[in-house]
Amino acid sequence: MGDSDRSGPGAKRTIPVSKVVLVGLEEDYVQDAVRSTWVSSVGPYVERFEADFAAFVGTSRAVSVCNGTCALHLALRASDVGPGDEVIVPSLTFAATANAVIQAGARPVLVDCLPDHWNLDPDQVARAVSSKTRAVIPVHLFGHPCDMDRIMEIAGFHDLTVIEDAAEAHGASWGGRRTGAIGHIGCFSFFGNKVITTGEGGMCVTSSAELAERMRLLRNQGMTPGRRYWHEEPGFNYRLTNVAAALGVAQLAEIESVLSRRAALAAAYGEGVASIDGLEVVPPPNGGMAIDWLFCVLLREGSRGRRDEISARLADRGVETRPFFFPLHVMPAFEGSRRVGDLANAERFSASGLCLPLHLGLSEEDVERIVAILRESLAHEARTRRLACP
Ligand SMILES: *Cc1c(COP(=O)(O)O)cnc(C)c1O
């Protein structure tokens, strides 16, 4: 929490929006990996992490990589997405989703989210398809699953590859299947603020032997298996280290209890915010089960200005929050993308959404305190607004 500490008289400790908490055998396994001297990307923890993660998600295969962005890029390249191709992504997502598309040489096609949910709208996906479209990346944003039935149906009709961005949705599900296991490839991140972490790290999961083999090859410089230093095509170095995988094995072993602890904290939040005027909590779309990553609230009649003011008030009172992402279509970095429709829902969610702290370092009392400060901050903002324009 070092960076978040406030100094000076009367300083209170800031509650960070996320925090890494060790939940089991992390230190033992990392020490074991270091002592064995298998600290690079060969070693038993890498294989074990891949096998355990595939079992957790419900795919036959998993290919570990050095981070979640590389997972997306590797998935795209293994699916032969490249220059001249278009890939449909939601405008409301973390930049990594579109960055990976651009890195693959393809063009992102930005689509809107649903009117009543921040996840991408399957109707807009159908509308976005052109003769150049090769793939779609549904993002299970903030732990909530996308409508994968509709997306798979549309993708099947147009022969598109479906790459799930499940970086924020370890353990969520749609129609009884875990996110990541529904499309052709699922991509995960193990950055420090995700549900489980390896420091930096990522995973591609698939039940296609062919895609898994292709990803293993490209991950390792494109080197032909069984023929050392022979390369049929250029690849990358996207390998995960055995030390990072040791962290991952320990974190993954406890993921079910981590998810239920997160659910309990989210339930406490849900009870608390239910009685706050002017706030909304969005349930996951029908047909899916969400996991609790950050706790997201939406300001009714929200505007970016109001949201940011409330967030600043919370920061003053020692609660770190996080605004929703800017939609990609408003940022200079993604000017080269094709946009579909007015993307108004993405703008509305982006301006009104606020993520509250959710991590294993919180107690129910912390949640109560955060809710009280949130209630007070909304009331304060409403009062100053009334005074400003009587
Ligand atoms: C975190 C994240 C990524 C990227 O993962 P890294 O491991 O940070 O590269 C991609 N997509 C989404 C939606 C994310 O939240």
PDBQT file of the ligand as one rigid body, heavy atoms in Angstrom, charges set to zero:
ROOT
HETATM    1  C1  LIG A 401      -5.704  -6.196 -17.843  1.00  0.00    +0.000 C 
HETATM    2  C2  LIG A 401      -6.399  -6.297 -19.129  1.00  0.00    +0.000 A 
HETATM    3  C3  LIG A 401      -5.735  -6.680 -20.312  1.00  0.00    +0.000 A 
HETATM    4  C4  LIG A 401      -4.245  -6.773 -20.452  1.00  0.00    +0.000 C 
HETATM    5  O1  LIG A 401      -3.579  -7.554 -19.570  1.00  0.00    +0.000 OA
HETATM    6  P1  LIG A 401      -2.036  -7.264 -19.202  1.00  0.00    +0.000 P 
HETATM    7  O2  LIG A 401      -1.637  -8.488 -18.479  1.00  0.00    +0.000 OA
HETATM    8  O3  LIG A 401      -2.025  -6.041 -18.352  1.00  0.00    +0.000 OA
HETATM    9  O4  LIG A 401      -1.288  -7.069 -20.480  1.00  0.00    +0.000 OA
HETATM   10  C5  LIG A 401      -6.493  -6.873 -21.457  1.00  0.00    +0.000 A 
HETATM   11  N1  LIG A 401      -7.817  -6.674 -21.458  1.00  0.00    +0.000 NA
HETATM   12  C6  LIG A 401      -8.492  -6.271 -20.355  1.00  0.00    +0.000 A 
HETATM   13  C7  LIG A 401      -9.966  -6.090 -20.442  1.00  0.00    +0.000 C 
HETATM   14  C8  LIG A 401      -7.798  -6.046 -19.158  1.00  0.00    +0.000 A 
HETATM   15  O5  LIG A 401      -8.464  -5.630 -18.080  1.00  0.00    +0.000 OA
ENDROOT
TORSDOF 0
